[in-house]
């Protein structure tokens, strides 16, 4: 009897713990953002020598892997080489689009002129990726401007 009771309790606990967990792929946006932050904290940016060697590789898959490896937020050192890849018209459009997306993920405003230029690219996927990256940068810049505006108003209030 006690063995049957233990089996029922264990199955009830298993069902209860599964009900509390979100379905795979349906995590809340805050949980996804937290997971991305944790992954970014664990991933270190590639060295500039490794990145340049990957971008100069003769194999497109190696170049694409190098682009993806540099797409770490606040990895500002990778912006100039990625911008050069993005603006090379002799590069495959998929790699140029990946470079634009990587620049958007890095999230530094220094890339805005390059992304503006990529909006004139003949490949639609590159133009689309550049537009998304620019919107990501402008959203981050708008938040920074709002924070700065609050600071400026506070400084004006103290000055009066």
Backbone bond lengths (Angstrom), bond angles and torsions (degrees), N, CA, C in turn:
res aa  C-N    CA-C-N  psi(-1)  N-CA   C-N-CA  omega(-1)  CA-C   N-CA-C  phi
1 X - - - 1.443 - - 1.523 110.86 -
2 X 1.338 117.58 -44.46 1.457 120.25 -178.41 1.526 111.31 -68.16
3 X 1.321 117.23 -28.87 1.471 120.42 177.04 1.524 110.47 -68.03
4 X 1.321 116.84 -39.82 1.461 121.14 178.24 1.528 110.17 -67.08
5 X 1.323 117.03 -39.11 1.459 121.25 178.65 1.532 110.92 -65.20
6 X 1.327 116.36 -40.69 1.465 120.41 177.84 1.517 110.92 -63.91
7 X 1.313 117.95 -38.95 1.465 121.53 178.94 1.524 111.00 -64.98
8 X 1.339 116.49 -41.50 1.470 120.47 178.57 1.524 110.37 -65.14
9 X 1.319 117.26 -42.72 1.464 120.49 179.66 1.529 111.58 -64.46
10 X 1.311 116.64 -41.90 1.465 119.70 178.97 1.518 111.83 -64.60
11 X 1.329 117.43 -40.53 1.467 119.13 178.51 1.528 110.63 -68.26
12 X 1.328 117.40 -35.26 1.471 120.43 177.22 1.524 110.92 -66.02
13 X 1.324 116.67 -40.71 1.464 119.92 177.78 1.525 111.33 -65.39
14 X 1.317 116.67 -39.10 1.463 120.08 179.19 1.513 110.80 -64.70
15 X 1.343 117.38 -42.37 1.468 120.92 178.80 1.525 110.80 -65.89
16 X 1.310 117.30 -39.70 1.463 120.81 -179.06 1.523 111.01 -67.01
17 X 1.323 117.78 -40.36 1.465 119.24 -179.18 1.511 111.04 -70.96
18 X 1.347 117.91 -32.77 1.464 119.89 177.26 1.511 111.02 -70.34
19 X 1.322 117.81 -34.33 1.460 120.83 179.78 1.515 111.26 -68.10
20 X 1.328 117.31 -29.78 1.459 120.64 -178.92 1.518 112.27 -77.35
21 X 1.336 117.51 -22.82 1.461 120.73 -178.45 1.516 110.24 -84.42
22 X 1.336 118.70 143.20 1.455 119.74 176.08 1.524 109.83 -71.63
23 X 1.314 115.36 155.77 1.454 120.05 177.62 1.519 109.75 -65.60
24 X 1.335 118.18 148.60 1.468 120.00 178.82 1.520 110.11 -58.85
25 X 1.306 116.44 133.83 1.457 121.20 -179.96 1.513 114.19 84.65
26 X 1.342 117.62 -5.37 1.451 121.04 -178.26 1.516 111.49 -120.16
27 X 1.300 116.63 34.73 1.462 120.00 178.41 1.517 109.20 -68.28
28 X 1.301 116.35 154.77 1.452 119.79 178.94 1.522 109.81 -66.87
29 X 1.324 116.96 158.09 1.467 120.24 -177.24 1.523 111.13 -64.96
30 X 1.336 117.55 -32.96 1.463 118.42 178.37 1.519 110.58 -69.24
31 X 1.340 117.07 -35.66 1.462 119.62 177.58 1.526 110.11 -67.38
32 X 1.350 117.09 -39.53 1.467 119.86 177.92 1.515 110.68 -64.73
33 X 1.316 117.71 -42.85 1.466 120.62 179.83 1.521 110.47 -64.74
34 X 1.324 116.20 -39.21 1.457 119.97 178.71 1.527 110.47 -65.43
35 X 1.343 117.00 -40.83 1.461 120.46 177.87 1.518 111.12 -64.83
36 X 1.350 117.67 -40.40 1.461 120.28 177.43 1.522 110.83 -62.60
37 X 1.330 116.77 -41.51 1.455 119.89 178.61 1.522 111.10 -62.68
38 X 1.328 115.95 -41.27 1.460 119.23 179.29 1.523 111.28 -65.40
39 X 1.346 116.60 -41.80 1.458 119.35 178.20 1.516 110.45 -63.36
40 X 1.328 117.44 -42.11 1.459 120.99 -179.66 1.524 111.23 -65.31
41 X 1.328 117.19 -32.77 1.456 119.85 179.03 1.521 111.08 -70.29
42 X 1.330 117.01 -30.36 1.452 120.73 -179.21 1.516 113.09 -84.46
43 X 1.319 116.84 -25.54 1.456 120.93 -177.14 1.518 108.56 -90.12
44 X 1.307 115.86 124.95 1.460 118.43 176.01 1.522 108.29 -96.90
45 X 1.317 117.46 145.79 1.461 119.57 -179.63 1.520 110.73 -65.39
46 X 1.329 116.39 149.57 1.463 118.45 178.80 1.518 110.47 -68.44
47 X 1.307 115.82 154.65 1.467 119.23 177.07 1.521 108.39 -67.22
48 X 1.313 116.03 156.05 1.472 119.24 -178.25 1.526 110.78 -64.15
49 X 1.320 117.64 -34.10 1.469 120.10 178.55 1.525 110.64 -66.30
50 X 1.341 116.75 -41.94 1.457 119.75 179.15 1.523 110.65 -65.94
51 X 1.334 116.53 -42.82 1.456 120.92 179.81 1.522 110.87 -61.80
52 X 1.317 117.29 -46.58 1.465 120.16 -179.02 1.529 110.94 -64.97
53 X 1.333 117.52 -39.26 1.467 120.00 177.56 1.522 110.37 -63.17
54 X 1.317 117.11 -40.70 1.462 120.43 178.07 1.512 112.71 -66.11
55 X 1.335 116.55 -39.80 1.460 119.89 -179.51 1.529 112.25 -72.11
56 X 1.324 117.76 -23.98 1.467 121.70 178.97 1.522 113.16 -90.96
57 X 1.323 117.73 -1.28 1.452 121.83 -177.83 1.527 110.59 -61.18
58 X 1.314 115.52 151.33 1.465 119.54 179.48 1.529 111.51 -82.26
59 X 1.328 117.78 -12.90 1.464 121.77 -179.36 1.522 110.06 -94.92
60 X 1.328 118.11 125.60 1.469 120.45 179.33 1.530 113.59 -58.99
61 X 1.323 117.79 -34.14 1.472 120.15 179.76 1.524 111.15 -65.06
62 X 1.337 116.66 -36.36 1.463 120.04 177.68 1.527 110.89 -68.64
63 X 1.333 116.49 -40.15 1.473 119.80 178.26 1.524 110.54 -64.49
64 X 1.331 116.16 -40.87 1.463 120.19 179.16 1.532 110.57 -65.78
65 X 1.322 117.45 -39.87 1.466 120.63 177.55 1.521 111.16 -63.97
66 X 1.325 117.05 -37.99 1.468 120.33 177.83 1.518 110.67 -65.45
67 X 1.327 117.14 -40.94 1.468 120.84 178.28 1.526 109.87 -61.61
68 X 1.325 116.45 -47.28 1.471 119.63 -179.02 1.525 111.93 -65.41
69 X 1.318 117.22 -33.60 1.470 119.29 -179.00 1.523 112.13 -70.16
70 X 1.319 117.70 -23.16 1.465 120.89 -178.92 1.515 112.90 -87.92
71 X 1.326 118.16 -7.31 1.462 122.19 -175.27 1.519 111.62 -81.92
72 X 1.309 115.71 64.71 1.466 122.27 179.34 1.526 107.21 -116.20
73 X 1.332 117.97 129.62 1.461 119.32 -178.95 1.524 112.54 -51.87
74 X 1.323 114.29 138.47 1.469 124.65 178.47 1.532 113.32 65.96
75 X 1.334 117.70 21.94 1.469 122.47 174.98 1.532 107.35 -90.72
76 X 1.321 116.42 67.43 1.463 123.01 -171.68 1.522 111.97 -63.84
77 X 1.313 118.58 -27.68 1.465 120.99 -179.45 1.528 111.80 -63.98
78 X 1.325 117.51 -22.27 1.461 120.56 -178.47 1.521 112.92 -86.48
79 X 1.327 118.59 -9.01 1.464 120.46 -176.15 1.525 112.77 -63.54
80 X 1.339 121.46 -48.93 1.469 119.07 -178.78 1.538 114.39 -60.26
81 X 1.362 119.70 -45.55 1.461 116.96 177.99 1.532 112.70 -65.87
82 X 1.330 117.43 -36.48 1.460 119.66 178.40 1.516 111.27 -67.77
83 X 1.326 116.88 -37.69 1.467 119.83 176.97 1.527 110.80 -64.67
84 X 1.328 116.76 -37.85 1.466 119.91 177.74 1.527 110.66 -64.21
85 X 1.327 117.25 -41.09 1.469 120.53 177.83 1.524 109.74 -65.24
86 X 1.326 116.62 -42.56 1.459 121.18 -177.43 1.528 111.86 -62.91
87 X 1.317 117.21 -33.92 1.464 120.60 -175.09 1.530 113.97 -92.89
88 X 1.339 117.41 -2.63 1.468 120.78 178.48 1.517 109.03 -79.99
89 X 1.308 117.47 111.76 1.458 120.88 -177.52 1.527 112.22 -73.79
90 X 1.346 118.32 -16.75 1.455 119.54 177.62 1.538 111.80 -83.86
91 X 1.333 117.51 -3.28 1.467 122.18 176.57 1.526 108.66 -84.44
92 X 1.335 116.98 155.03 1.461 121.06 178.53 1.524 110.08 -63.16
93 X 1.333 117.32 142.24 1.471 119.92 -179.24 1.527 113.24 -59.45
94 X 1.339 118.08 -33.51 1.464 120.11 179.96 1.525 111.03 -63.64
95 X 1.317 115.93 -38.39 1.470 119.99 -179.31 1.516 109.82 -73.46
96 X 1.337 117.44 -38.62 1.473 119.94 177.13 1.523 110.82 -64.20
97 X 1.339 116.81 -40.22 1.468 120.13 178.50 1.528 110.52 -66.97
98 X 1.322 117.19 -39.19 1.469 120.30 177.40 1.523 110.75 -64.00
99 X 1.341 117.12 -36.55 1.461 120.47 178.02 1.529 110.43 -65.76
100 X 1.327 117.06 -40.02 1.469 120.28 177.80 1.523 110.56 -64.41
101 X 1.328 116.74 -42.78 1.463 120.05 178.34 1.529 110.86 -65.15
102 X 1.318 116.78 -37.53 1.466 120.48 178.57 1.528 110.63 -64.70
103 X 1.312 116.73 -40.37 1.466 120.48 177.96 1.529 110.19 -63.22
104 X 1.320 115.97 -39.58 1.462 119.24 176.79 1.518 111.89 -64.20
105 X 1.311 116.98 -37.60 1.472 120.50 178.66 1.525 111.12 -69.37
106 X 1.331 116.78 -34.49 1.469 119.84 177.19 1.523 109.39 -63.27
107 X 1.320 116.28 -42.22 1.452 120.83 170.86 1.514 116.10 75.89
108 X 1.322 118.19 40.53 1.455 120.18 178.08 1.528 109.44 -114.44
109 X 1.306 116.84 136.28 1.463 121.77 -175.94 1.519 113.08 -69.15
110 X 1.320 118.73 -13.58 1.458 120.88 179.07 1.530 110.84 -63.45
111 X 1.336 118.25 -18.74 1.459 122.30 -177.63 1.526 113.34 -88.03
112 X 1.315 118.54 -3.45 1.465 120.47 -176.01 1.520 113.78 -57.69
113 X 1.344 121.33 -44.62 1.464 119.14 179.32 1.530 113.01 -61.23
114 X 1.318 117.29 -38.92 1.470 120.67 178.73 1.516 110.69 -66.64
115 X 1.319 116.60 -41.82 1.461 119.68 178.79 1.523 111.22 -66.97
116 X 1.341 117.25 -37.05 1.460 120.44 175.08 1.522 110.92 -59.74
117 X 1.316 116.39 -41.55 1.457 120.69 178.99 1.527 111.31 -67.91
118 X 1.319 117.25 -34.33 1.461 121.07 179.69 1.525 112.14 -69.29
119 X 1.324 117.54 -17.03 1.468 119.94 176.17 1.526 111.91 -66.16
120 X 1.331 117.36 -16.21 1.460 122.11 177.95 1.525 112.64 -97.60
121 X 1.321 117.77 9.58 1.462 122.65 -178.74 1.531 110.09 -63.77
122 X 1.336 117.73 144.45 1.468 119.09 179.32 1.532 113.65 -69.20
123 X 1.325 118.53 -22.71 1.468 121.53 -178.87 1.528 110.34 -87.08
124 X 1.331 117.91 128.08 1.470 119.61 -178.16 1.524 113.49 -65.52
125 X 1.347 117.94 -31.88 1.459 118.65 -179.40 1.527 112.21 -68.47
126 X 1.323 116.29 -29.99 1.466 119.96 177.37 1.526 109.52 -73.06
127 X 1.331 116.75 -42.56 1.464 119.83 178.01 1.528 110.84 -61.49
128 X 1.327 116.63 -41.19 1.465 121.44 179.76 1.533 110.85 -64.12
129 X 1.339 116.41 -46.90 1.470 120.00 179.74 1.522 110.97 -63.62
130 X 1.332 117.45 -37.96 1.462 120.60 178.71 1.527 110.84 -66.99
131 X 1.328 116.71 -39.27 1.464 119.83 178.51 1.529 110.89 -65.15
132 X 1.331 116.49 -41.77 1.465 119.12 177.14 1.521 111.44 -63.87
133 X 1.325 116.45 -41.82 1.469 119.89 179.63 1.522 110.62 -64.45
134 X 1.330 116.94 -41.03 1.470 119.53 177.73 1.519 111.48 -63.84
135 X 1.313 116.96 -39.84 1.472 118.77 178.96 1.523 110.41 -65.70
136 X 1.321 116.06 -35.34 1.464 119.40 177.47 1.528 111.02 -66.50
137 X 1.335 115.84 -41.53 1.463 119.68 178.63 1.516 111.41 -67.65
138 X 1.345 116.97 -41.02 1.458 118.88 -178.41 1.522 110.85 -68.99
139 X 1.341 117.79 -32.62 1.465 119.68 176.55 1.526 110.39 -66.64
140 X 1.322 117.07 -41.16 1.462 120.11 178.04 1.522 110.30 -67.44
141 X 1.327 116.94 -38.92 1.460 120.74 178.47 1.511 112.37 -67.19
142 X 1.340 116.36 -36.74 1.464 119.82 178.29 1.523 110.68 -65.04
143 X 1.322 116.41 -39.50 1.467 119.45 177.76 1.523 110.37 -64.84
144 X 1.322 116.84 -39.96 1.467 119.74 178.32 1.521 110.87 -66.79
145 X 1.339 116.33 -38.79 1.468 119.13 178.16 1.523 110.78 -65.55
146 X 1.344 117.05 -38.35 1.468 119.44 177.26 1.517 110.49 -63.14
147 X 1.343 117.02 -42.52 1.469 119.38 177.84 1.518 110.16 -63.01
148 X 1.332 117.47 -41.19 1.457 121.35 178.93 1.511 112.36 -65.04
149 X 1.334 116.19 -37.52 1.455 120.35 178.93 1.523 110.30 -64.08
150 X 1.333 117.00 -39.35 1.466 119.04 177.48 1.526 110.45 -63.48
151 X 1.302 116.12 -40.87 1.460 119.63 179.38 1.524 109.89 -65.33
152 X 1.332 117.43 -41.91 1.463 120.50 179.79 1.522 111.23 -63.50
153 X 1.336 117.14 -41.60 1.455 118.95 178.46 1.520 110.47 -64.13
154 X 1.301 117.05 -38.03 1.466 120.17 178.77 1.521 109.41 -65.59
155 X 1.322 117.44 -40.34 1.466 120.22 179.23 1.522 110.44 -66.58
156 X 1.335 117.25 -38.51 1.467 119.90 178.28 1.523 110.74 -65.13
157 X 1.341 115.91 -39.19 1.460 119.52 179.38 1.520 111.77 -63.73
158 X 1.337 116.55 -37.85 1.464 120.00 179.12 1.516 110.49 -72.60
159 X 1.333 118.50 -30.28 1.457 121.48 -176.71 1.511 112.51 -73.41
160 X 1.337 118.32 -23.84 1.465 121.02 -177.39 1.466 113.23 -76.12
